[in-house]
Amino acid sequence: MTLRRPEKFNALDIPMLRALDEALDRAEANQDVRVVLVCGEGKGFCGGGDIDAWSSLDPLQFQFDWIRYGHRVFDRLAQLRQPTIAVLSGHALGGGLELATACDFRVAEPHVKLGFPETSLGVVPGWSGTQRAVRRYGPQTVRRLALGGEIITAAEALTLGIVDRVAEPGAARATAQEWASQIAARAPLAVEATKMLIALAEGEGGAASAEALASGFVSMTQDVKIGADAFRNRQKANFARS
């Protein structure tokens, strides 16, 4: 998936969020997709939320149309059944870093800068920069970025665990594709189930992940067929625990 608004450093607005939401639906439904790469066109991965898109909203619009909708889309990305890799060939700031954080892995090029500059604009990180980012990077790292306003390089982000690999200049996508090939060579159902189990341990979409795993398990049993056949035939089910 490639964010294509290079003239704005791929800053997000509502149409882009909608397009991302739709792209995630397509990826989830495609059984041939084993790994999803999230990329940005041009010099930036994502410059965050487009100020022109949110600064004129009234408080209720800002809360519901902007923050909650963006949160829903980012949660959708975080809970995608396939592993995801953010390809940081350009800067990831504010909502852009939150977007990358919603992915399972992050590959960055050396020149990339990362940070949460929202408080300098009078707002807070609203797309899980104070929640998912804290779970994944630790509270002190997020304090440095969100409260202290530090903008860090890819090398420092690697030491802090914000990015997983630093690629050679211009090689972030190739590095991510090679990594994706390694993941895709593994058993897809085992990979997806393992991702969900890790998400459960991390507190990511816990209830949905638990129900999905349990439902997948029981759907493989004879009880499902017995129960469905009994319902259709208006009979009492005689379950066999098999």
Secondary structure as GFF3:
##gff-version 3
##sequence-region A 1 242
A	DSSP	beta_strand	2	3	.	.	.	ID=ss1
A	DSSP	three_ten_helix	6	8	.	.	.	ID=ss2
A	DSSP	alpha_helix	14	29	.	.	.	ID=ss3
A	DSSP	beta_strand	36	40	.	.	.	ID=ss4
A	DSSP	beta_strand	44	46	.	.	.	ID=ss5
A	DSSP	alpha_helix	51	54	.	.	.	ID=ss6
A	DSSP	alpha_helix	59	60	.	.	.	ID=ss7
A	DSSP	pi_helix	61	68	.	.	.	ID=ss8
A	DSSP	alpha_helix	69	78	.	.	.	ID=ss9
A	DSSP	beta_strand	84	88	.	.	.	ID=ss10
A	DSSP	beta_strand	91	93	.	.	.	ID=ss11
A	DSSP	alpha_helix	95	101	.	.	.	ID=ss12
A	DSSP	beta_strand	105	108	.	.	.	ID=ss13
A	DSSP	beta_strand	113	115	.	.	.	ID=ss14
A	DSSP	three_ten_helix	118	121	.	.	.	ID=ss15
A	DSSP	alpha_helix	132	137	.	.	.	ID=ss16
A	DSSP	alpha_helix	139	142	.	.	.	ID=ss17
A	DSSP	pi_helix	143	147	.	.	.	ID=ss18
A	DSSP	beta_strand	152	153	.	.	.	ID=ss19
A	DSSP	alpha_helix	154	160	.	.	.	ID=ss20
A	DSSP	beta_strand	165	166	.	.	.	ID=ss21
A	DSSP	alpha_helix	172	184	.	.	.	ID=ss22
A	DSSP	alpha_helix	188	202	.	.	.	ID=ss23
A	DSSP	alpha_helix	206	219	.	.	.	ID=ss24
A	DSSP	alpha_helix	222	232	.	.	.	ID=ss25
###
